[in-house]
Amino acid sequence: VVAPSQTLTNREYYKLRSTALKVVRHLGIVGECNIQYALNPESEQYCIIEVNARLSRSSALASKATGYPLAYVAAKLSLGIDLVSIRNSVTKTTTACFEPSLDYCVIKMPRWDLHKFQRVSHALGSSMKSVGEVMSIGRSFEEAIQKAVRMVAPGSSGIEGLDMTDEEVKTELNGMLSKPTDKRLYAVQTAFERGYTVDQVHNLSKIDRWFLSKLRKISGLKKECIERGLSSNGVDSLTKANFITLKQAGFADVQLANYMKTTESIVRRRRLQMQVKPVVKQIDTLAAEFPAQTNYLYMTYHGTTDDVEADKDGVIVLGCGAYCIGSSVEFDWSAVSCIRQVRAVGNRAIVINYNPETVSTDYDESDRLYFEELSLERILDVFEHETANGVIVSVGGQVAQNVALPLKQNGVRILGTDPDDIDRAEDRHKFSAMLDSIGVDQPPWRELQTLTDAKAFADEVGFPVLVRPSFVLSGAAMNVAADAAQLSAFLSEAAEVAAFLKDTAARYGLEVVSYADMDFSQGIASCIASCSSPIHGSNLSLPKRRPKNTVGSIRVVPSRDRK
């Protein structure tokens, strides 16, 4: 979903708008309603897919994309209060009797976890297959779409083409472009990187040429960066104008570092030397025609001044990002509880999150809400702008945890568990060494670099073995391999989920505890016991058949002295 609409003609827009008004009046709807259309861009023929005479996830998205509180206004209307009497809760001065006007671009991108299922169809249609969604905000489509891709897949640096051989491109790419799947956006980018024209991709995909031209521009800028990376000067060859062009097209520092064969910190340092920084803008519902009173914010490189000034002594709380299988409302509940407590003790709460389905992204829950990426780059941008006292990473799930150590290394004060201790619990090698130091038994395991190493380890300890990357939540890419063929397939999947992390394989047996993740500051151990399938730590289940001393042994572990 892209808002405001970028490719509808004025005639098409008002035709659909007029139809919507006729429908709701005919049905006698009071309050909130949303209508989904299918429109033929060649003939203006349209049909209504469905009418929802209620609030929905789309309502939350529309409210947060525009700043217009649909549920609040709908409730007032249901009580018999007219629109003229309802105040605009963002401006605090104008009425609710208006249509929001946007001077920015909002993109809602679904998150699909189809890769977690075997034999599932990746084809997309009118039925919903997503498990979550993100909302990105920018002043250009290119800026917003690259943000959205990084939000949906936190391990991604931005829009990238698929890793395909020349033979695969020749035999498979056209089919991937013509069929809507969860990978088609990346197939489009692959096509542009392989020299396809906008017309060629349009004829295959039927995607509007306007969107394709923007994606092709991103592909062209990527090619220029790679060529600069091959030169002797590399990142030093980027001028201020180069940086502004790239950042306005949504390129992240880590993305540029990958293209130019350097590090994110070097790119960031060079960018700051050029005085290229994002500015803070407000969501104000009326395209800046009236001043906004709420701190509902986003960052962009399309601008020269901030809409809000820095305010000292705030505490930044990192949200959970997109919902996915294994990560849902429990993290939002934790974040909201944390935010309310931060405010209760007299501190300003500053929230960074991009999930429109959450309560933590309601602009009245915190003192300042940044609808932004949970990346190292963006968190540092917010931290430096706000001159905050510290950052809380422990209530946002794995996405927030993964940036704890890099934030500390960049001089950010982390409130709560020290990032070095988080790293020691998350990193399998460090965690294993710690278990050895305190005398806790553990199954055989080994760090893996190649498939040959993995097969050698499996031959040594015997199948089945458990494969899992570090720094992941709820068993992402964790599988039990019963033979060499499964081991090869599962390691490939794990590499896709966490290509930059080391995989581990642990001995898997009916009565063996595979891993134990400990929070020593609380003295709690959450042990994942081997059973028929991996279980999330908060829903621990132990095998029915186990030695009598199993539970006793688990209870002893948390009480051991930390060395």
C-alpha positions as CSV (number, residue, x, y, z in Angstrom):
1,V,0.0,0.0,0.0
2,V,1.3,3.4,-1.0
3,A,-0.2,6.6,0.3
4,P,-1.1,9.1,-1.0
5,S,-2.0,7.3,-4.3
6,Q,0.8,7.8,-6.8
7,T,-0.7,6.5,-10.1
8,L,-4.4,7.1,-9.9
9,T,-5.7,9.9,-12.2
10,N,-7.7,12.6,-10.6
11,R,-10.8,11.2,-12.5
12,E,-10.2,7.7,-11.1
13,Y,-9.6,9.0,-7.6
14,Y,-12.8,11.0,-7.4
15,K,-14.8,8.2,-9.1
16,L,-13.8,5.7,-6.4
17,R,-14.3,8.4,-3.6
18,S,-17.8,9.2,-4.9
19,T,-18.7,5.5,-5.0
20,A,-17.5,5.0,-1.4
21,L,-19.7,7.8,-0.2
22,K,-22.7,6.3,-2.0
23,V,-22.1,2.9,-0.5
24,V,-21.8,4.0,3.1
25,R,-24.9,6.2,2.8
26,H,-26.9,3.4,1.2
27,L,-25.8,0.9,3.9
28,G,-26.5,3.5,6.7
29,I,-23.0,3.2,8.2
30,V,-22.2,5.4,11.2
31,G,-18.6,5.5,12.2
32,E,-15.8,3.7,10.5
33,C,-15.8,1.7,7.3
34,N,-13.2,0.7,4.7
35,I,-13.8,-0.5,1.1
36,Q,-11.4,-2.4,-1.1
37,Y,-11.5,-1.9,-4.8
38,A,-10.1,-3.6,-7.9
39,L,-9.5,-1.1,-10.7
40,N,-8.6,-1.7,-14.3
41,P,-6.2,1.1,-15.2
42,E,-6.9,0.7,-18.9
43,S,-10.7,1.1,-18.9
44,E,-11.6,2.6,-15.5
45,Q,-13.7,-0.5,-14.9
46,Y,-13.8,-1.3,-11.2
47,C,-15.4,-3.7,-8.7
48,I,-15.7,-3.7,-4.9
49,I,-13.9,-6.6,-3.4
50,E,-15.3,-6.1,0.1
51,V,-16.9,-3.6,2.4
52,N,-15.8,-3.7,6.1
53,A,-18.3,-1.8,8.3
54,R,-15.9,-2.0,11.2
55,L,-12.5,-1.1,12.3
56,S,-9.6,-3.3,11.1
57,R,-5.9,-3.4,10.7
58,S,-6.3,-1.1,7.7
59,S,-7.9,1.4,10.1
60,A,-4.9,1.4,12.3
61,L,-2.6,1.9,9.3
62,A,-4.7,4.7,7.9
63,S,-4.9,6.4,11.3
64,K,-1.1,6.3,11.8
65,A,-0.3,7.1,8.1
66,T,-2.4,10.3,8.3
67,G,-2.5,11.2,11.9
68,Y,-6.3,11.1,11.7
69,P,-7.6,9.0,14.6
70,L,-10.3,6.9,12.9
71,A,-11.4,4.8,16.0
72,Y,-11.6,7.9,18.2
73,V,-13.7,9.8,15.7
74,A,-15.9,6.8,14.9
75,A,-16.6,6.4,18.6
76,K,-17.7,10.0,18.9
77,L,-19.9,9.7,15.8
78,S,-21.5,6.6,17.3
79,L,-22.4,8.7,20.4
80,G,-24.2,11.2,18.2
81,I,-21.5,13.9,18.1
82,D,-21.0,15.6,14.7
83,L,-17.7,16.0,13.0
84,V,-17.7,19.8,13.4
85,S,-17.7,19.4,17.2
86,I,-14.9,16.9,17.3
87,R,-11.4,18.4,17.7
88,N,-8.4,17.3,15.6
89,S,-6.3,15.5,18.2
90,V,-3.1,16.3,16.4
91,T,-3.4,20.0,15.8
92,K,-5.6,20.5,18.9
93,T,-7.2,23.6,17.1
94,T,-8.9,22.5,13.9
95,T,-12.0,20.2,13.7
96,A,-12.2,16.6,12.6
97,C,-14.3,17.7,9.7
98,F,-11.6,17.4,7.0
99,E,-9.8,15.0,4.8
100,P,-6.1,14.5,5.7
101,S,-3.5,16.0,3.4
102,L,0.0,14.4,3.2
103,D,3.3,16.0,2.3
104,Y,5.1,12.8,2.6
105,C,4.9,9.2,1.3
106,V,3.8,6.3,3.4
107,I,4.3,2.6,2.5
108,K,2.7,-0.4,4.2
109,M,4.6,-3.6,3.4
110,P,3.4,-7.0,4.6
111,R,5.7,-9.5,6.2
112,W,5.3,-13.1,5.0
113,D,6.9,-16.0,6.8
114,L,6.2,-18.5,4.1
115,H,9.8,-19.8,4.2
116,K,9.0,-21.4,7.6
117,F,6.6,-23.9,5.9
118,Q,7.3,-26.7,3.6
119,R,5.2,-27.3,0.4
120,V,3.4,-24.0,0.9
121,S,2.4,-21.9,-2.1
122,H,4.2,-18.5,-2.4
123,A,1.5,-17.2,-4.8
124,L,-0.2,-14.1,-3.6
125,G,-3.8,-13.1,-4.3
126,S,-6.7,-11.2,-2.6
127,S,-6.6,-13.5,0.5
128,M,-4.3,-12.4,3.3
129,K,-1.1,-14.5,3.9
130,S,0.9,-12.0,5.8
131,V,1.7,-12.4,9.6
132,G,2.6,-8.8,10.2
133,E,3.3,-5.5,8.5
134,V,5.4,-2.4,8.7
135,M,4.9,1.3,7.9
136,S,7.6,3.4,6.5
137,I,7.5,7.2,6.0
138,G,9.7,9.3,3.7
139,R,9.6,12.3,1.4
140,S,10.1,10.2,-1.7
141,F,8.9,6.8,-2.8
142,E,12.6,5.6,-3.1
143,E,13.3,6.6,0.4
144,A,10.2,5.0,1.8
145,I,10.4,1.7,-0.1
146,Q,14.0,1.1,1.0
147,K,13.1,1.8,4.6
148,A,10.2,-0.6,4.3
149,V,12.4,-3.4,3.0
150,R,14.8,-3.0,5.9
151,M,11.9,-3.0,8.4
152,V,10.3,-6.1,7.0
153,A,13.7,-8.0,7.0
154,P,15.9,-6.5,9.7
155,G,18.9,-8.4,8.3
156,S,18.5,-6.7,4.9
157,S,20.4,-3.5,4.0
158,G,17.8,-2.4,1.4
159,I,16.4,-3.5,-1.9
160,E,18.7,-6.0,-3.5
161,G,18.3,-8.3,-6.5
162,L,18.2,-12.1,-5.9
163,D,21.4,-14.1,-6.0
164,M,20.7,-16.0,-9.3
165,T,23.1,-17.6,-11.8
166,D,23.0,-16.6,-15.5
167,E,21.2,-19.9,-16.3
168,E,18.5,-19.2,-13.5
169,V,18.0,-15.7,-14.9
170,K,17.5,-17.1,-18.3
171,T,15.1,-19.9,-17.3
172,E,13.3,-18.6,-14.2
173,L,13.3,-14.8,-14.0
174,N,10.6,-14.0,-16.5
175,G,8.3,-16.4,-14.7
176,M,9.1,-14.8,-11.3
177,L,8.2,-11.4,-12.8
178,S,4.9,-12.5,-14.3
179,K,3.5,-14.2,-11.1
180,P,2.8,-12.3,-7.9
181,T,4.7,-13.9,-5.0
182,D,6.5,-12.7,-1.9
183,K,9.7,-12.5,-3.9
184,R,8.5,-10.5,-6.9
185,L,9.8,-7.1,-5.7
186,Y,13.3,-8.6,-5.5
187,A,12.8,-10.3,-8.9
188,V,12.1,-6.8,-10.3
189,Q,15.3,-5.5,-8.9
190,T,17.2,-8.5,-10.3
191,A,15.8,-7.7,-13.7
192,F,17.0,-4.1,-13.6
193,E,20.4,-5.2,-12.3
194,R,20.6,-7.6,-15.3
195,G,19.8,-4.9,-17.8
196,Y,16.0,-5.2,-18.3
197,T,14.2,-2.0,-19.4
198,V,11.2,-0.5,-17.7
199,D,9.0,-1.6,-20.6
200,Q,10.3,-5.2,-20.5
201,V,9.5,-5.5,-16.8
202,H,6.1,-3.8,-17.2
203,N,5.1,-6.2,-20.0
204,L,5.9,-9.2,-17.8
205,S,4.7,-7.9,-14.4
206,K,2.0,-5.3,-15.3
207,I,3.3,-3.2,-12.5
208,D,2.8,0.5,-13.2
209,R,5.7,2.1,-15.0
210,W,5.9,4.9,-12.4
211,F,6.9,2.5,-9.7
212,L,9.2,0.6,-12.0
213,S,11.0,3.8,-13.0
214,K,11.7,4.5,-9.3
215,L,13.0,1.0,-8.7
216,R,15.2,1.3,-11.8
217,K,16.7,4.5,-10.4
218,I,17.7,2.7,-7.2
219,S,19.3,0.0,-9.3
220,G,21.3,2.6,-11.3
221,L,22.5,4.3,-8.1
222,K,23.6,1.0,-6.7
223,K,25.6,0.3,-9.9
224,E,27.4,3.7,-9.5
225,C,28.3,2.9,-5.9
226,I,29.8,-0.5,-6.8
227,E,31.9,1.2,-9.5
228,R,33.1,3.8,-7.0
229,G,34.0,0.9,-4.6
230,L,36.3,-0.6,-7.2
231,S,38.2,2.7,-7.5
232,S,41.2,3.5,-5.4
233,N,39.4,6.3,-3.4
234,G,36.3,4.3,-2.6
235,V,34.1,6.1,-0.1
236,D,36.3,9.1,0.0
237,S,35.2,9.9,-3.5
238,L,31.7,10.6,-2.3
239,T,30.9,14.3,-2.2
240,K,28.2,16.0,-0.2
241,A,26.0,16.1,-3.2
242,N,26.6,12.3,-3.8
243,F,25.6,11.5,-0.2
244,I,22.4,13.6,-0.4
245,T,21.3,11.9,-3.6
246,L,22.0,8.5,-2.2
247,K,20.3,9.2,1.1
248,Q,17.2,10.7,-0.5
249,A,17.0,7.5,-2.5
250,G,16.8,5.6,0.8
251,F,20.3,4.0,0.8
252,A,21.5,3.1,4.3
253,D,25.1,3.5,5.5
254,V,25.6,-0.3,5.8
255,Q,24.2,-0.6,2.2
256,L,26.7,1.8,0.9
257,A,29.5,0.1,2.9
258,N,28.6,-3.3,1.3
259,Y,28.8,-1.8,-2.2
260,M,32.0,0.1,-1.6
261,K,33.8,-2.7,0.3
262,T,34.2,-0.8,3.5
263,T,32.5,-0.7,6.9
264,E,29.4,1.1,8.1
265,S,31.3,3.1,10.6
266,I,33.6,4.5,7.9
267,V,30.7,5.5,5.7
268,R,28.9,7.2,8.7
269,R,32.1,9.1,9.6
270,R,32.5,10.3,6.0
271,R,28.9,11.3,5.8
272,L,29.0,13.3,9.0
273,Q,32.2,15.0,7.9
274,M,30.2,16.2,4.9
275,Q,27.5,17.5,7.3
276,V,24.8,15.2,5.8
277,K,22.3,14.4,8.5
278,P,18.6,13.6,8.5
279,V,16.1,16.1,9.7
280,V,13.1,15.4,11.9
281,K,9.6,16.0,10.5
282,Q,6.1,15.8,12.0
283,I,3.0,14.0,10.9
284,D,0.5,16.9,11.1
285,T,-2.5,15.7,9.0
286,L,-2.8,19.0,7.1
287,A,0.5,19.2,5.2
288,A,1.9,21.9,7.5
289,E,-1.0,24.3,6.9
290,F,-1.6,24.3,10.7
291,P,1.0,23.7,13.5
292,A,0.9,20.3,15.1
293,Q,0.9,19.9,18.9
294,T,1.9,16.2,19.0
295,N,5.3,14.7,18.6
296,Y,4.6,12.1,16.0
297,L,7.8,12.1,14.0
298,Y,9.9,10.6,11.3
299,M,13.3,11.3,9.7
300,T,14.2,12.2,6.2
301,Y,17.0,13.6,4.1
302,H,14.5,15.7,2.1
303,G,14.8,18.9,4.1
304,T,17.1,21.3,5.8
305,T,15.5,22.1,9.2
306,D,13.9,20.1,12.0
307,D,10.2,20.5,12.9
308,V,11.0,19.9,16.6
309,E,14.0,20.9,18.6
310,A,16.0,18.5,20.8
311,D,14.8,18.1,24.4
312,K,17.2,16.7,27.0
313,D,16.9,13.9,29.6
314,G,14.8,11.5,27.6
315,V,14.9,7.7,27.6
316,I,14.7,5.9,24.3
317,V,12.6,2.7,24.3
318,L,13.1,0.4,21.3
319,G,9.9,-1.4,20.0
320,C,9.5,-4.8,18.6
321,G,9.3,-4.1,14.8
322,A,7.0,-6.3,12.6
323,Y,5.0,-9.1,14.0
324,C,6.1,-12.5,12.8
325,I,5.7,-16.2,13.7
326,G,7.2,-16.3,17.2
327,S,7.1,-12.6,17.9
328,S,3.8,-10.9,18.6
329,V,1.9,-8.8,21.0
330,E,3.9,-9.9,24.1
331,F,6.7,-7.6,23.1
332,D,4.4,-4.7,22.5
333,W,2.8,-5.2,25.9
334,S,6.3,-5.2,27.4
335,A,7.3,-2.0,25.6
336,V,4.1,-0.2,26.5
337,S,4.5,-1.2,30.2
338,C,8.1,0.1,30.1
339,I,7.1,3.4,28.4
340,R,4.4,4.1,31.0
341,Q,6.8,3.4,33.9
342,V,9.5,5.6,32.4
343,R,7.0,8.4,32.3
344,A,5.6,7.6,35.8
345,V,9.0,8.2,37.3
346,G,9.4,11.6,35.7
347,N,11.4,10.8,32.5
348,R,10.5,11.6,28.9
349,A,9.8,8.5,27.0
350,I,11.0,8.4,23.4
351,V,9.8,5.4,21.3
352,I,11.3,4.1,18.1
353,N,9.1,1.5,16.3
354,Y,7.6,1.0,12.9
355,N,4.7,-1.5,13.5
356,P,1.3,0.2,12.9
357,E,-0.5,-2.6,14.7
358,T,1.0,-1.9,18.1
359,V,-0.1,0.3,21.0
360,S,3.4,1.5,21.4
361,T,3.1,3.4,18.1
362,D,0.0,5.4,19.3
363,Y,1.4,8.9,19.4
364,D,-0.2,9.7,22.8
365,E,1.5,6.8,24.6
366,S,4.9,8.5,24.7
367,D,6.4,12.0,24.7
368,R,7.9,11.5,21.3
369,L,7.3,8.7,18.8
370,Y,9.7,8.1,15.9
371,F,8.1,5.9,13.2
372,E,11.5,4.7,12.1
373,E,13.8,1.8,11.5
374,L,15.3,-0.1,14.4
375,S,18.7,-0.1,12.7
376,L,22.0,1.0,14.3
377,E,22.2,4.0,11.9
378,R,18.7,5.4,12.7
379,I,18.9,4.7,16.5
380,L,22.2,6.7,16.6
381,D,20.5,9.5,14.6
382,V,17.7,9.7,17.1
383,F,20.0,9.4,20.1
384,E,22.2,12.2,18.9
385,H,19.3,14.5,18.0
386,E,17.5,13.9,21.3
387,T,20.7,13.8,23.5
388,A,19.0,11.0,25.4
389,N,20.1,9.6,28.8
390,G,20.1,6.1,27.5
391,V,18.4,3.4,25.5
392,I,16.3,0.4,26.7
393,V,16.7,-2.6,24.4
394,S,15.3,-5.4,26.5
395,V,11.6,-5.0,25.8
396,G,11.6,-5.0,22.0
397,G,12.5,-8.6,21.4
398,Q,15.4,-9.9,19.3
399,V,15.4,-7.0,16.8
400,A,16.2,-4.6,19.6
401,Q,18.6,-7.0,21.3
402,N,20.8,-7.4,18.2
403,V,21.7,-3.7,18.2
404,A,22.7,-3.5,21.9
405,L,26.4,-4.3,21.5
406,P,26.9,-2.0,18.4
407,L,25.2,0.8,20.2
408,K,27.5,0.4,23.2
409,Q,30.5,0.4,20.9
410,N,29.3,3.7,19.5
411,G,29.1,5.3,23.0
412,V,25.4,4.9,23.7
413,R,24.4,4.1,27.3
414,I,22.3,1.0,27.4
415,L,20.0,0.8,30.4
416,G,19.6,-2.6,32.0
417,T,21.7,-5.7,31.2
418,D,25.2,-4.8,29.9
419,P,25.4,-5.5,26.1
420,D,28.6,-7.6,26.7
421,D,26.5,-9.9,28.9
422,I,23.7,-10.0,26.3
423,D,26.3,-11.0,23.8
424,R,27.7,-13.7,26.0
425,A,24.2,-15.2,26.4
426,E,23.4,-14.9,22.6
427,D,26.8,-16.0,21.1
428,R,26.9,-19.8,21.2
429,H,30.7,-20.0,21.6
430,K,30.8,-17.5,24.5
431,F,27.8,-19.1,26.1
432,S,29.4,-22.6,25.9
433,A,32.6,-21.3,27.5
434,M,30.6,-19.8,30.3
435,L,28.8,-23.1,30.9
436,D,32.1,-24.9,31.1
437,S,33.4,-22.3,33.6
438,I,30.5,-22.9,36.0
439,G,30.3,-26.6,35.5
440,V,27.0,-26.9,33.7
441,D,26.6,-29.9,31.3
442,Q,26.0,-29.2,27.7
443,P,25.6,-31.4,24.5
444,P,28.4,-31.6,22.0
445,W,28.3,-28.7,19.5
446,R,30.6,-27.0,17.0
447,E,30.9,-23.7,15.1
448,L,30.4,-24.4,11.4
449,Q,31.9,-22.7,8.4
450,T,31.2,-25.2,5.6
451,L,28.7,-28.0,4.9
452,T,31.7,-30.4,5.0
453,D,32.4,-29.4,8.6
454,A,28.7,-29.9,9.5
455,K,28.6,-33.4,7.9
456,A,31.8,-34.3,9.7
457,F,30.4,-33.3,13.0
458,A,27.1,-35.1,12.4
459,D,29.1,-38.3,11.5
460,E,31.1,-37.9,14.7
461,V,28.1,-37.5,17.1
462,G,25.5,-39.3,15.0
463,F,22.2,-38.1,13.6
464,P,19.8,-36.4,14.4
465,V,21.4,-33.0,15.0
466,L,19.9,-29.6,15.7
467,V,20.8,-26.6,13.5
468,R,20.3,-23.1,14.6
469,P,21.8,-19.7,14.0
470,S,22.7,-17.4,16.9
471,F,20.9,-14.1,17.7
472,V,17.5,-15.3,16.4
473,L,14.0,-15.5,18.0
474,S,11.7,-18.4,18.4
475,G,13.7,-20.9,16.4
476,A,14.0,-19.0,13.2
477,A,15.8,-21.3,10.8
478,M,16.1,-23.9,13.6
479,N,15.6,-27.4,12.4
480,V,16.3,-31.0,13.4
481,A,18.2,-32.9,10.7
482,A,17.7,-36.6,10.5
483,D,20.2,-37.2,7.7
484,A,22.8,-35.5,5.5
485,A,20.3,-34.4,2.9
486,Q,18.2,-32.6,5.5
487,L,21.3,-31.1,7.1
488,S,22.4,-29.6,3.8
489,A,18.9,-28.1,3.2
490,F,18.5,-26.7,6.7
491,L,21.9,-25.1,6.7
492,S,21.0,-23.3,3.5
493,E,17.9,-21.9,5.1
494,A,19.8,-20.8,8.2
495,A,22.3,-19.0,6.0
496,E,19.4,-17.0,4.4
497,V,18.0,-16.0,7.8
498,A,21.3,-15.0,9.3
499,A,24.0,-15.0,6.6
500,F,26.3,-12.8,8.7
501,L,26.0,-15.0,11.8
502,K,27.7,-18.3,12.6
503,D,25.5,-21.4,12.6
504,T,25.7,-24.1,15.2
505,A,24.8,-27.7,15.4
506,A,24.1,-29.4,18.7
507,R,23.6,-33.1,19.5
508,Y,19.9,-33.9,19.5
509,G,18.6,-36.7,21.7
510,L,15.3,-37.5,23.4
511,E,16.4,-36.5,26.9
512,V,19.2,-34.0,26.2
513,V,18.8,-30.3,27.0
514,S,19.9,-28.5,23.8
515,Y,20.5,-25.0,24.9
516,A,20.0,-22.9,28.1
517,D,19.6,-19.2,27.8
518,M,20.2,-17.5,31.2
519,D,19.4,-14.0,32.5
520,F,21.9,-13.9,35.4
521,S,20.7,-10.5,36.5
522,Q,17.4,-12.1,37.4
523,G,18.6,-15.5,38.3
524,I,16.3,-17.2,35.9
525,A,17.1,-20.0,33.5
526,S,14.9,-20.8,30.5
527,C,15.9,-24.2,29.2
528,I,14.8,-25.5,25.9
529,A,14.5,-29.3,26.3
530,S,14.8,-31.6,23.3
531,C,11.4,-33.0,22.3
532,S,9.5,-33.5,19.1
533,S,9.9,-29.9,18.0
534,P,11.6,-26.7,19.1
535,I,9.6,-24.8,21.7
536,H,9.7,-21.0,22.4
537,G,11.3,-20.4,25.8
538,S,8.2,-18.7,27.2
539,N,6.1,-21.8,26.4
540,L,8.5,-24.4,27.8
541,S,7.6,-28.0,27.4
542,L,9.6,-31.0,28.7
543,P,9.4,-34.6,27.4
544,K,7.1,-36.8,29.5
545,R,9.8,-39.4,29.9
546,R,12.9,-38.1,31.6
547,P,15.2,-39.1,34.5
548,K,13.8,-38.2,37.9
549,N,16.7,-35.8,38.6
550,T,16.1,-33.8,35.3
551,V,13.9,-31.1,36.9
552,G,16.2,-30.9,40.0
553,S,19.2,-30.4,37.7
554,I,17.5,-27.6,35.9
555,R,16.5,-25.9,39.1
556,V,20.2,-26.0,40.3
557,V,21.6,-24.2,37.2
558,P,20.4,-20.6,37.9
559,S,21.8,-20.7,41.4
560,R,25.4,-21.4,40.4
561,D,27.8,-18.6,41.0
562,R,28.7,-16.4,38.0
563,K,32.4,-16.5,37.4
